[in-house]
Amino acid sequence: MNMASYRQILFWDAKASGTSMVMKTSWQGVQALEYCAEKTGCQLEVMAYGGLPAKWRKYKGRQFLMVGLLFFIVGLYVLSSFVWTVEVQGNERLAKEEVLSACADLGLRPGAWKSQVDTEHITKQLLTTFADISWVSVAIQGTDATIQLAETIEKTEMIDKETPQDIVAEKDGVILQITAERGTPLVQAGDVVKAGDVLISSEIQVGVEGEEMHSAYVAAEGSVMARTWQNMTEQLPLQDSEQVLQGEPKTNRILVWQDKKLDIVKPNITGTFQTQILSQKQMGLGDFRLPILLQTEQYQPYITKPKTRTVEEAKQELEQICHEKANKDLQQNETIEQLELQYEVYTDCIRAVGKATLSEQIGKIQRKGQDAIYEPSGTDITVGE
């Protein structure tokens, strides 16, 4: 070791092991230590080789492995040179699809070459294209492009209160309650009205008491609750079919790229089965995201069996169907008062013919002198913040 130190042979992690010394040195140091060992009568034994050169010597005879490693490195570099995902953050009123479409026209889209994407130009163009954007930032990190934006303060939409407009009946009915906030009510509870009848007129009488009154016109506003009726006819067969699940469900993982699916190991499933997507995970390496999804699907086998309904079961199902149909378009505070059904029994089916009695708002706004209906009555004066 004195001779090695004198010859300036680099070694480290030296420690005693009985009558021997264990140390680490460089590849060149091994050759120099062999000379020192020979001169001093010591025995030199190489216990192990480490480092990249040693690994290179170990694998240099395996040509296919080295070629595959080279292609992997080149492929990873090429894939990391593209933009694979584009995300939009901070949008509330603006549709995400509109922003992505505008960015795609400017060259920022999944699959775009990163070096050809001018983020500064895209930022300026987005501010010019969308008046609702007050600030925007386009950044690319790894293979992900992020568009962060801030929208302008939403303008308050003013409802026109000066243009004369009436509130008319949207459908036939019997008035239950009428509330006129502006305008002159022309009907009262218990009156029968038809679609198009004026319920709250825009004409009002103004003037000083004791003098001749004259007419003025305003934008009528109010709400009108009426009893209406809805006719309906539904039918169900007595002989039908249903799906009966059989056996345990099986899962499968496939790779999805755009609209193409790569299914290498598909489970053996015979017959008919239901397919359900359980999860989707985007593939990536570190910060790099690839346009490939790992999709987990579940397959549930089933068989189709004939189903026989009794007359009573068919009647119950028809009643539920008619009730859901009548309740479909009802808003808050609107109710179904009564549902009357008559059933016609045939050899192969049951038909329900009935009428639903509803309590709903029937007033809609119509500009004075026009037939077009614009919007429901009872709206707020202003919309927005």
Backbone hydrogen bonds in HBPLUS format (Angstrom, degrees):
<---DONOR---> <-ACCEPTOR-->    atom                        ^
c    i                          cat <-CA-CA->   ^        H-A-AA   ^      H-
h    n   atom  resd res      DA  || num        DHA   H-A  angle D-A-AA Bond
n    s   type  num  typ     dist DA aas  dist angle  dist       angle   num
A0005-SER N   A0001-MET O   2.89 MM   4  6.04 153.3  1.97 140.3 147.5     1
A0006-TYR N   A0002-ASN O   2.86 MM   4  6.06 150.8  1.94 143.0 151.5     2
A0007-ARG N   A0003-MET O   2.93 MM   4  6.16 148.4  2.03 144.1 152.1     3
A0009-ILE N   A0004-ALA O   2.88 MM   5  5.25 174.5  1.88 158.1 157.4     4
A0008-GLN N   A0005-SER O   3.10 MM   3  4.92 155.8  2.16  99.0 105.2     5
A0012-TRP N   A0024-LYS O   2.85 MM  12  5.27 150.2  1.94 139.9 149.6     6
A0024-LYS N   A0012-TRP O   2.88 MM  12  5.27 158.9  1.93 162.2 166.3     7
A0015-LYS N   A0022-VAL O   2.92 MM   7  5.49 151.1  2.01 151.8 161.3     8
A0022-VAL N   A0015-LYS O   2.90 MM   7  5.49 173.8  1.90 165.1 165.5     9
A0017-SER N   A0020-SER O   2.83 MM   3  5.09 167.2  1.85 142.8 141.0    10
A0020-SER N   A0017-SER O   3.10 MM   3  5.09 156.2  2.16 113.9 119.1    11
A0030-VAL N   A0026-SER O   3.17 MM   4  6.53 135.7  2.38 144.6 154.1    12
A0032-ALA N   A0028-GLN O   3.34 MM   4  6.69 157.1  2.39 146.2 152.4    13
A0033-LEU N   A0029-GLY O   2.86 MM   4  6.01 151.3  1.94 147.3 155.3    14
A0034-GLU N   A0030-VAL O   3.07 MM   4  6.31 140.4  2.23 143.9 153.7    15
A0036-CYS N   A0032-ALA O   3.27 MM   4  6.65 156.9  2.32 143.7 149.8    16
A0037-ALA N   A0033-LEU O   2.83 MM   4  6.02 159.7  1.87 151.8 157.0    17
A0038-GLU N   A0034-GLU O   3.06 MM   4  6.21 154.6  2.12 141.1 147.6    18
A0039-LYS N   A0035-TYR O   3.04 MM   4  6.27 158.9  2.08 149.8 155.0    19
A0040-THR N   A0036-CYS O   3.04 MM   4  6.16 150.7  2.13 147.1 154.4    20
A0041-GLY N   A0037-ALA O   2.95 MM   4  5.77 113.5  2.41 138.6 151.8    21
A0042-CYS N   A0037-ALA O   2.86 MM   5  4.62 139.6  2.03 139.3 143.7    22
A0055-LYS N   A0051-GLY O   3.19 MM   4  6.54 158.2  2.24 148.9 155.3    23
A0056-TRP N   A0052-LEU O   2.81 MM   4  6.01 155.7  1.87 155.5 163.0    24
A0057-ARG N   A0053-PRO O   2.95 MM   4  6.22 156.6  2.00 148.1 153.3    25
A0058-LYS N   A0054-ALA O   3.00 MM   4  6.20 139.8  2.16 138.7 150.3    26
A0059-TYR N   A0055-LYS O   3.00 MM   4  6.27 151.1  2.09 151.0 156.8    27
A0060-LYS N   A0056-TRP O   2.88 MM   4  5.64 120.7  2.24 145.6 158.2    28
A0062-ARG N   A0059-TYR O   3.01 MM   3  5.41 161.8  2.04 114.4 120.4    29
A0066-MET N   A0062-ARG O   3.19 MM   4  6.48 160.4  2.23 152.6 158.2    30
A0067-VAL N   A0063-GLN O   2.88 MM   4  6.12 158.5  1.92 154.2 160.4    31
A0068-GLY N   A0064-PHE O   2.89 MM   4  6.02 159.0  1.93 144.8 151.0    32
A0069-LEU N   A0065-LEU O   2.90 MM   4  6.09 154.4  1.97 145.7 152.9    33
A0070-LEU N   A0066-MET O   2.91 MM   4  6.11 152.7  1.99 142.7 150.3    34
A0071-PHE N   A0067-VAL O   2.91 MM   4  6.19 161.8  1.94 152.2 156.4    35
A0072-PHE N   A0068-GLY O   2.89 MM   4  6.08 150.5  1.98 143.7 152.4    36
A0073-ILE N   A0069-LEU O   3.01 MM   4  6.26 160.3  2.05 149.1 153.2    37
A0074-VAL N   A0070-LEU O   2.96 MM   4  6.21 167.4  1.98 153.4 157.1    38
A0075-GLY N   A0071-PHE O   2.75 MM   4  5.82 160.7  1.78 146.6 153.0    39
A0076-LEU N   A0072-PHE O   2.85 MM   4  5.98 157.4  1.90 147.4 153.5    40
A0077-TYR N   A0073-ILE O   3.01 MM   4  6.21 154.3  2.08 144.6 151.6    41
A0078-VAL N   A0074-VAL O   2.92 MM   4  6.19 158.0  1.96 150.4 156.6    42
A0079-LEU N   A0075-GLY O   2.86 MM   4  6.03 168.7  1.87 154.0 157.1    43
A0080-SER N   A0076-LEU O   3.02 MM   4  6.07 149.8  2.11 140.1 148.1    44
A0081-SER N   A0078-VAL O   3.04 MM   3  5.23 156.0  2.10 105.9 113.3    45
A0082-PHE N   A0079-LEU O   3.31 MM   3  5.77 166.7  2.33 114.8 116.1    46
A0114-LYS N   A0081-SER O   2.95 MM  33  5.79 170.5  1.95 152.8 155.4    47
A0083-VAL N   A0112-ALA O   2.80 MM  29  5.33 150.8  1.89 153.0 163.0    48
A0111-GLY N   A0083-VAL O   2.44 MM  28  5.34 170.7  1.45 175.7 178.9    49
A0084-TRP N   A0143-THR O   2.87 MM  59  5.49 160.1  1.91 144.6 150.5    50
A0085-THR N   A0143-THR O   3.40 MM  58  6.75 162.8  2.43 153.7 154.9    51
A0145-ALA N   A0085-THR O   2.85 MM  60  6.10 163.4  1.87 154.9 160.6    52
A0087-GLU N   A0145-ALA O   2.90 MM  58  6.33 161.9  1.93 161.7 166.3    53
A0147-ILE N   A0087-GLU O   2.79 MM  60  6.06 159.6  1.83 156.9 164.1    54
A0089-GLN N   A0147-ILE O   2.82 MM  58  6.09 165.9  1.84 161.9 161.2    55
A0149-LEU N   A0089-GLN O   3.05 MM  60  6.40 153.8  2.12 154.8 161.9    56
A0098-GLU N   A0095-ALA O   3.12 MM   3  5.41 127.1  2.42 102.6 115.1    57
A0099-VAL N   A0095-ALA O   3.39 MM   4  6.81 158.5  2.44 152.5 157.0    58
A0100-LEU N   A0096-LYS O   3.01 MM   4  6.24 165.8  2.03 154.7 158.9    59
A0101-SER N   A0097-GLU O   2.89 MM   4  5.97 150.9  1.98 142.0 150.2    60
A0102-ALA N   A0098-GLU O   3.02 MM   4  6.25 156.5  2.08 145.3 151.2    61
A0103-CYS N   A0099-VAL O   2.97 MM   4  6.23 157.0  2.03 149.3 155.7    62
A0104-ALA N   A0100-LEU O   2.88 MM   4  6.06 149.6  1.97 143.6 152.0    63
A0105-ASP N   A0101-SER O   3.10 MM   4  6.38 151.1  2.19 144.4 151.1    64
A0106-LEU N   A0102-ALA O   3.24 MM   4  6.51 131.6  2.49 134.1 146.6    65
A0106-LEU N   A0103-CYS O   3.02 MM   3  4.97 130.3  2.28  93.2 107.3    66
A0108-LEU N   A0103-CYS O   2.82 MM   5  5.11 155.0  1.88 150.1 142.2    67
A0107-GLY N   A0104-ALA O   3.11 MM   3  5.07 161.8  2.14 102.5 107.5    68
A0112-ALA N   A0109-ARG O   3.02 MM   3  5.57 149.4  2.11 147.6 144.6    69
A0116-GLN N   A0113-TRP O   3.01 MM   3  5.55 151.0  2.10 115.5 124.3    70
A0117-VAL N   A0114-LYS O   3.15 MM   3  5.35 167.9  2.17 111.7 115.1    71
A0122-ILE N   A0118-ASP O   3.05 MM   4  6.31 160.1  2.10 152.9 158.9    72
A0123-THR N   A0119-THR O   2.95 MM   4  6.10 154.1  2.02 144.9 151.6    73
A0124-LYS N   A0120-GLU O   3.19 MM   4  6.47 161.1  2.23 147.9 151.5    74
A0125-GLN N   A0121-HIS O   3.01 MM   4  6.22 160.1  2.05 150.3 156.0    75
A0126-LEU N   A0122-ILE O   2.94 MM   4  6.10 154.4  2.01 150.2 156.4    76
A0127-LEU N   A0123-THR O   3.21 MM   4  6.45 157.9  2.26 146.5 151.9    77
A0128-THR N   A0124-LYS O   3.09 MM   4  6.33 143.8  2.22 140.8 150.9    78
A0129-THR N   A0125-GLN O   2.82 MM   4  5.96 153.1  1.89 148.5 156.0    79
A0130-PHE N   A0126-LEU O   3.04 MM   4  5.98 171.8  2.04 151.4 153.3    80
A0133-ILE N   A0130-PHE O   3.38 MM   3  5.70 168.4  2.40 108.7 111.3    81
A0152-THR N   A0132-ASP O   2.70 MM  20  5.19 155.1  1.76 136.1 142.0    82
A0134-SER N   A0150-ALA O   2.84 MM  16  5.75 158.5  1.88 154.2 161.6    83
A0135-TRP N   A0150-ALA O   3.36 MM  15  5.13 152.7  2.44 140.4 139.8    84
A0150-ALA N   A0135-TRP O   2.78 MM  15  5.13 151.3  1.86 152.1 151.9    85
A0137-SER N   A0148-GLN O   2.71 MM  11  5.19 150.5  1.80 156.6 164.4    86
A0148-GLN N   A0137-SER O   2.91 MM  11  5.19 155.4  1.97 157.6 160.0    87
A0139-ALA N   A0146-THR O   3.07 MM   7  5.44 166.8  2.09 153.6 157.7    88
A0146-THR N   A0139-ALA O   2.84 MM   7  5.44 164.6  1.86 163.8 168.6    89
A0141-GLN N   A0144-ASP O   2.86 MM   3  5.41 159.9  1.90 166.9 168.7    90
A0144-ASP N   A0141-GLN O   3.03 MM   3  5.41 161.6  2.07 133.6 133.6    91
A0157-GLU N   A0383-VAL O   3.23 MM 226  5.40 164.8  2.26 160.9 159.4    92
A0383-VAL N   A0157-GLU O   3.38 MM 226  5.40 152.3  2.46 140.4 147.5    93
A0368-LYS N   A0164-PRO O   2.98 MM 204  5.43 167.4  2.00 134.0 129.8    94
A0165-GLN N   A0218-VAL O   3.28 MM  53  6.76 152.7  2.36 134.0 132.3    95
A0220-ALA N   A0165-GLN O   2.94 MM  55  5.69 155.4  2.00 149.3 150.0    96
A0166-ASP N   A0366-GLN O   2.73 MM 200  5.26 147.5  1.83 168.5 158.8    97
A0366-GLN N   A0166-ASP O   2.79 MM 200  5.26 159.1  1.83 158.0 158.8    98
A0167-ILE N   A0200-ILE O   2.98 MM  33  5.06 164.6  2.01 151.3 154.8    99
A0199-LEU N   A0167-ILE O   2.73 MM  32  5.62 158.3  1.77 150.5 158.2   100
A0200-ILE N   A0167-ILE O   3.11 MM  33  5.06 160.8  2.15 138.2 143.3   101
A0168-VAL N   A0364-LYS O   2.84 MM 196  5.49 154.8  1.90 165.0 161.2   102
A0364-LYS N   A0168-VAL O   2.91 MM 196  5.49 155.1  1.98 153.2 161.4   103
A0169-ALA N   A0197-ASP O   2.81 MM  28  5.40 147.6  1.92 149.3 160.2   104
A0196-GLY N   A0169-ALA O   2.76 MM  27  5.08 161.2  1.80 134.9 140.9   105
A0170-GLU N   A0362-ILE O   2.72 MM 192  5.17 147.6  1.82 148.1 159.4   106
A0173-GLY N   A0193-VAL O   3.06 MM  20  5.56 157.4  2.11 148.4 147.1   107
A0193-VAL N   A0173-GLY O   2.90 MM  20  5.56 170.4  1.91 163.6 166.9   108
A0174-VAL N   A0227-ARG O   2.92 MM  53  5.04 152.3  2.00 136.5 145.3   109
A0227-ARG N   A0174-VAL O   2.69 MM  53  5.04 161.8  1.72 148.2 151.6   110
A0175-ILE N   A0191-ASP O   2.91 MM  16  5.46 164.1  1.93 162.4 163.2   111
A0190-GLY N   A0175-ILE O   2.80 MM  15  5.27 168.1  1.81 140.6 143.0   112
A0176-LEU N   A0225-MET O   2.74 MM  49  5.44 164.6  1.76 144.6 146.4   113
A0177-GLN N   A0225-MET O   3.06 MM  48  5.07 160.3  2.10 139.8 139.8   114
A0225-MET N   A0177-GLN O   2.77 MM  48  5.07 162.5  1.80 157.9 162.9   115
A0179-THR N   A0223-SER O   2.89 MM  44  5.33 167.1  1.91 165.6 167.7   116
A0223-SER N   A0179-THR O   2.90 MM  44  5.33 146.2  2.02 145.6 156.0   117
A0181-GLU N   A0221-GLU O   2.78 MM  40  5.41 141.7  1.93 137.3 148.9   118
A0182-ARG N   A0221-GLU O   3.06 MM  39  5.02 156.6  2.12 143.2 140.8   119
A0221-GLU N   A0182-ARG O   3.07 MM  39  5.02 160.8  2.11 124.4 127.0   120
A0184-THR N   A0201-SER O   2.91 MM  17  5.03 155.9  1.97 139.0 146.2   121
A0201-SER N   A0184-THR O   2.77 MM  17  5.03 156.3  1.83 150.3 142.0   122
A0186-LEU N   A0199-LEU O   2.83 MM  13  5.41 175.7  1.83 151.0 151.9   123
A0191-ASP N   A0188-GLN O   3.09 MM   3  5.86 163.6  2.12 147.7 148.8   124
A0197-ASP N   A0194-LYS O   3.05 MM   3  5.74 166.6  2.07 142.6 144.0   125
A0218-VAL N   A0202-SER O   2.88 MM  16  5.07 154.9  1.95 136.4 143.5   126
A0204-ILE N   A0216-ALA O   2.80 MM  12  5.38 164.2  1.82 159.2 163.3   127
A0216-ALA N   A0204-ILE O   2.86 MM  12  5.38 154.0  1.93 157.6 163.9   128
A0206-VAL N   A0214-HIS O   2.93 MM   8  5.68 171.0  1.94 167.8 167.7   129
A0214-HIS N   A0206-VAL O   3.03 MM   8  5.68 168.6  2.04 163.8 166.0   130
A0211-GLU N   A0208-VAL O   2.99 MM   3  5.61 158.5  2.03 141.2 143.6   131
A0362-ILE N   A0224-VAL O   3.18 MM 138  6.14 152.9  2.26 156.1 164.2   132
A0226-ALA N   A0360-GLU O   2.92 MM 134  5.68 171.1  1.93 154.1 155.3   133
A0360-GLU N   A0226-ALA O   3.02 MM 134  5.68 157.1  2.07 164.8 164.0   134
A0228-THR N   A0358-LEU O   2.88 MM 130  5.16 154.9  1.95 138.0 146.4   135
A0358-LEU N   A0228-THR O   2.83 MM 130  5.16 165.9  1.85 144.0 148.6   136
A0230-GLN N   A0356-ALA O   2.93 MM 126  5.11 148.0  2.03 142.0 151.5   137
A0356-ALA N   A0230-GLN O   2.85 MM 126  5.11 163.0  1.88 143.6 148.2   138
A0232-MET N   A0354-GLY O   3.10 MM 122  5.58 157.4  2.15 147.4 145.9   139
A0354-GLY N   A0232-MET O   3.04 MM 122  5.58 170.5  2.05 162.4 163.9   140
A0234-GLU N   A0352-ALA O   2.97 MM 118  5.24 157.5  2.02 147.7 154.9   141
A0352-ALA N   A0234-GLU O   2.74 MM 118  5.24 168.9  1.75 158.1 162.2   142
A0236-LEU N   A0350-ILE O   2.98 MM 114  5.49 158.9  2.03 154.8 161.6   143
A0350-ILE N   A0236-LEU O   2.88 MM 114  5.49 159.0  1.93 159.9 166.3   144
A0238-LEU N   A0348-ASP O   2.88 MM 110  5.47 170.2  1.89 130.4 132.0   145
A0309-ARG N   A0238-LEU O   2.80 MM  71  4.92 169.0  1.81 150.5 154.4   146
A0240-ASP N   A0307-LYS O   2.67 MM  67  4.85 177.5  1.67 159.5 159.8   147
A0307-LYS N   A0240-ASP O   2.53 MM  67  4.85 171.4  1.54 135.9 134.1   148
A0242-GLU N   A0305-LYS O   2.92 MM  63  5.56 154.4  1.98 157.4 165.9   149
A0305-LYS N   A0242-GLU O   2.92 MM  63  5.56 161.7  1.95 166.7 167.3   150
A0244-VAL N   A0303-ILE O   2.84 MM  59  5.40 172.5  1.84 165.0 167.5   151
A0303-ILE N   A0244-VAL O   2.96 MM  59  5.40 157.1  2.01 145.7 150.3   152
A0246-GLN N   A0301-PRO O   2.97 MM  55  5.58 170.8  1.98 137.5 136.6   153
A0250-LYS N   A0299-TYR O   2.92 MM  49  5.18 156.7  1.98 145.8 150.4   154
A0299-TYR N   A0250-LYS O   2.67 MM  49  5.18 167.2  1.69 160.5 165.2   155
A0252-ASN N   A0297-GLU O   2.86 MM  45  5.27 146.0  1.97 148.2 153.7   156
A0297-GLU N   A0252-ASN O   2.81 MM  45  5.27 169.3  1.83 162.7 165.4   157
A0254-ILE N   A0295-GLN O   2.97 MM  41  5.38 159.2  2.01 150.2 155.9   158
A0295-GLN N   A0254-ILE O   2.91 MM  41  5.38 161.7  1.94 168.2 167.8   159
A0255-LEU N   A0262-LEU O   3.09 MM   7  5.03 168.5  2.10 142.9 141.9   160
A0262-LEU N   A0255-LEU O   2.73 MM   7  5.03 163.9  1.76 156.5 160.9   161
A0256-VAL N   A0293-LEU O   2.86 MM  37  5.01 157.4  1.91 145.7 152.3   162
A0293-LEU N   A0256-VAL O   2.89 MM  37  5.01 166.8  1.91 146.4 150.2   163
A0257-TRP N   A0260-LYS O   2.87 MM   3  5.27 162.3  1.90 154.7 160.2   164
A0260-LYS N   A0257-TRP O   2.89 MM   3  5.27 160.9  1.92 135.4 135.6   165
A0302-TYR N   A0272-THR O   3.10 MM  30  6.00 159.0  2.15 141.7 141.0   166
A0274-GLN N   A0300-GLN O   2.81 MM  26  5.02 159.3  1.86 137.3 137.1   167
A0300-GLN N   A0274-GLN O   2.88 MM  26  5.02 161.1  1.92 144.4 150.8   168
A0276-GLN N   A0298-GLN O   2.96 MM  22  5.16 154.3  2.03 146.9 154.4   169
A0298-GLN N   A0276-GLN O   2.76 MM  22  5.16 153.7  1.83 150.3 159.4   170
A0278-LEU N   A0296-THR O   2.78 MM  18  5.49 149.1  1.87 151.5 161.2   171
A0296-THR N   A0279-SER O   2.95 MM  17  5.28 167.7  1.97 147.1 151.1   172
A0281-LYS N   A0294-LEU O   3.03 MM  13  5.08 153.1  2.10 128.7 137.3   173
A0294-LEU N   A0281-LYS O   2.65 MM  13  5.08 170.6  1.65 154.0 156.6   174
A0283-MET N   A0292-ILE O   2.83 MM   9  5.61 176.4  1.83 170.7 169.9   175
A0290-LEU N   A0283-MET O   2.86 MM   7  5.54 170.8  1.87 147.8 150.1   176
A0285-LEU N   A0288-PHE O   2.89 MM   3  5.12 139.9  2.05 132.5 145.4   177
A0288-PHE N   A0285-LEU O   3.07 MM   3  5.12 159.4  2.12 124.5 123.1   178
A0314-ALA N   A0310-THR O   2.98 MM   4  6.21 161.1  2.02 152.7 157.6   179
A0315-LYS N   A0311-VAL O   3.00 MM   4  6.22 152.4  2.08 143.9 151.4   180
A0316-GLN N   A0312-GLU O   3.01 MM   4  6.31 156.9  2.06 149.8 155.4   181
A0317-GLU N   A0313-GLU O   3.03 MM   4  6.29 161.0  2.07 150.2 155.2   182
A0318-LEU N   A0314-ALA O   2.91 MM   4  6.08 159.1  1.96 148.8 154.9   183
A0319-GLU N   A0315-LYS O   2.94 MM   4  6.13 153.6  2.01 146.1 153.1   184
A0320-GLN N   A0316-GLN O   3.09 MM   4  6.34 155.2  2.16 145.7 151.8   185
A0321-ILE N   A0317-GLU O   2.93 MM   4  6.19 158.4  1.98 150.4 156.5   186
A0322-CYS N   A0318-LEU O   2.94 MM   4  6.11 164.3  1.96 151.4 155.0   187
A0323-HIS N   A0319-GLU O   2.97 MM   4  6.09 153.1  2.04 142.8 150.5   188
A0324-GLU N   A0320-GLN O   3.01 MM   4  6.21 162.1  2.04 150.3 154.3   189
A0325-LYS N   A0321-ILE O   2.98 MM   4  6.17 151.8  2.06 145.1 153.4   190
A0326-ALA N   A0322-CYS O   2.96 MM   4  6.16 157.3  2.02 147.3 152.5   191
A0327-ASN N   A0323-HIS O   3.02 MM   4  6.15 146.2  2.14 143.4 152.8   192
A0334-GLU N   A0331-GLN O   3.12 MM   3  5.48 153.5  2.19 131.7 131.3   193
A0335-THR N   A0359-SER O   3.02 MM  24  5.27 139.8  2.19 139.7 148.9   194
A0359-SER N   A0335-THR O   2.87 MM  24  5.27 163.3  1.90 158.3 158.3   195
A0337-GLU N   A0357-THR O   2.71 MM  20  5.37 140.2  1.86 146.4 158.3   196
A0338-GLN N   A0357-THR O   3.27 MM  19  4.99 158.6  2.31 131.6 134.0   197
A0357-THR N   A0338-GLN O   2.71 MM  19  4.99 171.0  1.72 154.4 157.7   198
A0340-GLU N   A0355-LYS O   2.99 MM  15  5.39 171.9  1.99 159.9 157.2   199
A0355-LYS N   A0340-GLU O   2.86 MM  15  5.39 148.0  1.97 149.0 159.7   200
A0342-GLN N   A0353-VAL O   2.84 MM  11  5.31 151.7  1.92 138.9 148.1   201
A0353-VAL N   A0342-GLN O   2.87 MM  11  5.31 169.9  1.88 160.2 162.6   202
A0344-GLU N   A0351-ARG O   2.73 MM   7  5.04 159.2  1.77 150.8 157.6   203
A0351-ARG N   A0344-GLU O   2.93 MM   7  5.04 168.2  1.95 146.7 150.6   204
A0346-TYR N   A0349-CYS O   2.93 MM   3  5.28 159.2  1.97 172.2 171.7   205
A0377-SER N   A0363-GLY O   3.46 MM  14  5.81 164.8  2.48 130.6 126.8   206
A0365-ILE N   A0375-GLU O   2.95 MM  10  5.59 176.6  1.95 170.4 170.7   207
A0374-TYR N   A0365-ILE O   3.05 MM   9  5.78 156.8  2.11 152.3 159.1   208
A0370-GLN N   A0367-ARG O   3.07 MM   3  5.42 158.0  2.12 135.9 132.6   209
